[in-house]
Amino acid sequence: MTTVIMRTTARIVVPIVLIVAISLLIEGHNLPGGGFIAGVLTSTAFVIVYIAFGLDFLERGVLGRDVDPGKTPSRDRVVVAYRRLFTVGLAIAVGSGLVPLALAHPFLSQSYVVLEGVPLYHHLEIASALAFDLGVYCVVVGGLLTIISVVGAE
């Protein structure tokens, strides 16, 4: 059983951690480890939620699904979703490396586009490496949350 202080702290800290994770994912294509560290931070936010509200909170509180006694347990459905996220991330990461090969460029070659007139940034450089970072992000989040959910259920 967690305290009111823990739950209140989680409600304040989790959005901040997720915003920092998204920022690292977007800006990280120019720096090493953008997708990986963003995935670790996102997983950390989920762990904080799990500690404060319990493992079934995502299913009941966020997704609004009821736990039926005769059906598949909610944790199993969440773990399946995490595994799918892992698989999709792996496909995105591999695909981002194979697309340059299809265009007669070396594996994992990258290019970029500069967007002008973006609010807050004025101009934003979007690199094709962002697709690889997004794939890594999904692999890290899916893998870590699968492990956390399975181990936490024991």
C-alpha positions in Angstrom: 0.0 0.0 0.0 1.4 3.4 -1.0 0.9 6.7 0.7 -0.9 9.8 -0.5 2.4 11.5 -0.7 3.8 8.9 -3.1 0.7 9.1 -5.3 0.8 12.9 -5.4 4.5 12.9 -6.1 4.0 10.4 -8.9 1.3 12.6 -10.5 3.8 15.5 -10.5 7.0 13.7 -11.5 5.7 11.4 -14.2 4.6 14.1 -16.7 7.9 15.9 -16.2 9.9 12.7 -16.8 7.8 11.9 -19.9 8.3 15.5 -21.3 12.1 15.2 -20.8 12.0 11.7 -22.5 10.2 13.1 -25.5 12.6 16.0 -25.7 15.6 13.7 -25.6 14.0 11.5 -28.3 13.4 14.4 -30.6 16.7 16.2 -29.9 18.8 13.1 -29.5 19.1 12.4 -33.2 22.0 14.9 -33.1 23.5 13.4 -29.9 24.4 9.8 -29.0 21.8 7.7 -27.2 18.7 9.8 -27.8 16.3 6.8 -28.4 17.9 4.7 -25.7 17.9 7.2 -22.9 14.4 8.4 -23.8 13.2 4.8 -23.6 14.9 4.3 -20.2 13.3 7.5 -18.9 9.8 6.4 -20.2 10.2 3.0 -18.5 11.2 4.8 -15.3 8.0 6.8 -15.5 6.0 3.6 -15.8 7.8 2.1 -12.9 6.9 5.1 -10.8 3.3 4.7 -11.8 3.4 1.0 -11.0 5.0 1.6 -7.6 2.5 4.3 -6.7 -0.7 2.8 -8.1 -0.1 -0.9 -8.7 0.5 -3.1 -11.8 -3.2 -3.1 -12.8 -3.6 0.7 -12.8 -2.7 1.0 -16.5 -5.4 -1.5 -17.5 -8.1 -0.2 -15.1 -7.4 3.5 -14.6 -5.9 4.6 -17.9 -7.4 2.2 -20.5 -10.7 1.8 -18.7 -10.9 -2.0 -19.1 -12.5 -4.1 -16.5 -10.9 -7.3 -15.3 -13.2 -10.2 -16.2 -12.6 -13.3 -14.1 -13.1 -15.7 -17.0 -10.9 -13.9 -19.5 -7.2 -13.4 -19.9 -5.7 -11.6 -16.9 -5.1 -7.9 -17.6 -1.4 -8.2 -16.9 -1.1 -10.7 -19.7 -2.8 -8.3 -22.2 -0.5 -5.5 -21.1 2.6 -7.7 -21.5 1.4 -8.7 -25.0 1.1 -5.0 -25.8 4.6 -4.4 -24.6 5.9 -7.3 -26.7 4.2 -5.9 -29.7 5.8 -2.5 -29.0 9.2 -4.3 -28.9 8.6 -6.0 -32.2 7.4 -2.8 -33.9 10.4 -0.9 -32.6 12.7 -3.6 -33.9 11.1 -3.5 -37.3 11.4 0.3 -37.4 15.1 0.2 -36.5 15.9 -2.5 -39.0 13.8 -0.7 -41.7 15.5 2.6 -41.1 18.8 0.8 -41.9 17.5 -1.0 -45.0 15.8 2.0 -46.7 19.2 3.6 -47.6 20.3 0.2 -49.0 17.2 0.2 -51.3 18.2 3.7 -52.4 21.8 2.6 -53.3 23.3 4.2 -50.2 25.4 2.5 -47.4 23.5 0.8 -44.5 22.2 3.4 -42.0 23.1 6.4 -44.1 21.2 9.4 -43.0 19.9 12.6 -44.5 18.1 15.6 -43.0 15.4 18.2 -43.8 15.2 21.7 -42.2 11.7 22.9 -41.4 11.3 26.6 -41.2 8.7 28.5 -39.2 8.2 25.9 -36.4 6.7 27.5 -33.3 9.1 27.7 -30.4 12.1 26.4 -32.4 11.8 28.8 -35.5 13.6 26.1 -37.5 13.9 22.4 -36.8 16.3 19.9 -38.3 14.7 16.5 -38.8 17.3 13.8 -39.5 16.4 10.3 -40.9 18.3 9.0 -37.8 15.2 10.0 -35.9 13.5 6.9 -37.3 16.3 4.7 -36.0 16.0 6.4 -32.6 12.3 5.9 -32.6 12.8 2.2 -33.2 15.4 2.0 -30.4 13.0 3.9 -28.1 10.2 1.3 -28.8 12.6 -1.6 -28.3 13.8 -0.3 -25.0 10.4 0.6 -23.7 8.8 -2.6 -24.8 11.6 -4.8 -23.5 12.0 -3.1 -20.1 8.3 -2.9 -19.4 7.9 -6.6 -20.4 10.6 -7.5 -17.9 9.2 -5.2 -15.2 5.6 -6.5 -15.7 6.5 -10.2 -15.7 8.9 -9.9 -12.7 6.5 -7.5 -10.8 3.7 -10.0 -11.2 5.6 -12.7 -9.4 
